[in-house]
């Protein structure tokens, strides 16, 4: 019984803690969700260039989403918003202009929600 | 005699031994140096040193680039995307775009339509609005990118098919391509400064000008819309673009007919004529060869 418990513990940790690597968020703002869909509750909001630890999930049902960790928060981000290389972000590129916008928490929340609500299409042949 | 011989031999061997020792020492030194060099090369220290040097140069270059960019107005491409999204964020409570949106499959249909018509390498974002404050609109953004706002009640009241919705969005896409929205803004001062270095005077006035621009956004989208001339030009462009595709052309014509009926019959949409002048004139500009009826 004890051996079985030990084995299941290791297996379960492997499912979640199979760290894939670090990737960067590419949009101006976004949410880390508690479940893998757009309307799920937000664990936290992140900004462009933010590094996240990506875990490789064994469950491929939600193939457009990845399970990530940022700080002490874990959750899901849409794959299309992540990149292996650090992007050039508006916030850093036009630091003064961005600071002068004086965005409130509500603005940050809604800006991140925008990227949950967009229907995005790319007309690549 | 023998003694002299032995002495001579001893002296000669001694002198003979010195060069061999120095040569040996040289050889040993060389070997040691060569070994060290091999070790250094194997450890890739030279390579790493070169890599570090290149990285440092890159960091210095980027730092210079960022320092320069901080004192500039954003470039046109960066500015319009952020401004349009900023406007959407500020008007979130009014537009009510944060809701459980319906699945119409419009995105895929629009993609197919645009590819068929030759609009490749375009990045499109569609956002649905829960009310009809903005029936439909395309906001300016970066090059080859578009943000479409589309009202769900407007689609329902017009009873639009997917093809007709694609035609509606295509019309808006052409308006963005022609930069009609930017032309119609009264706040042109900031537009002229995009991508340019900021003076001290600009720095003080920058945010006031930006806020004026955002107010101007609302004025164009809610009140002023497009001019008669712009409507004529976009209708002709749609006609030329869709002529080789009878299905699309018919769908566009039917869309114009529906808009005409809506603005006459529904008082709620009387303002639509002010934003997109004269649906009845659009029908006459299209000049169909045969009469088409709404299914």
Interface residues (C-beta under 8 A of the other chain):
Chain A: X28 X39 X90 X92 X93 X94 X95 X96 X97 X100 X101 X102 X107 X110 X111 X113 X114 X117 X118 X119 X120 X121 X122 X123 X124 X125
Chain B: X66 X69 X70 X71 X72 X73 X74 X78 X82 X85 X86 X88 X89 X90 X92 X97 X98 X100 X101 X106 X107 X108 X110 X111 X114 X115 X119 X120 X121 X122 X123 X124 X125 X126 X127 X128 X206 X207 X210
